[in-house]
Amino acid sequence: MNHKELVDHVSASLIKKSGKLESRKSWLTMRNYLQQLSDEQLNAILRDSA
């Protein structure tokens, strides 16, 4: 899985877990933050959110 796919997967997982999305602006902010993380950090988030 490349970095973009990993970011997509993590963001979808976080939204699914919370059950809501506040706004497009908050979604973009979250995506920008996730894009700055390493693959290892993203995988850790996925493990923690499962």
Secondary structure, 3 states (H helix, E strand, C coil): CCHHHHHHHHHHHHHHHHCCCCCHHHHHHHHHHHHHCCHHHHHHHHHHHC
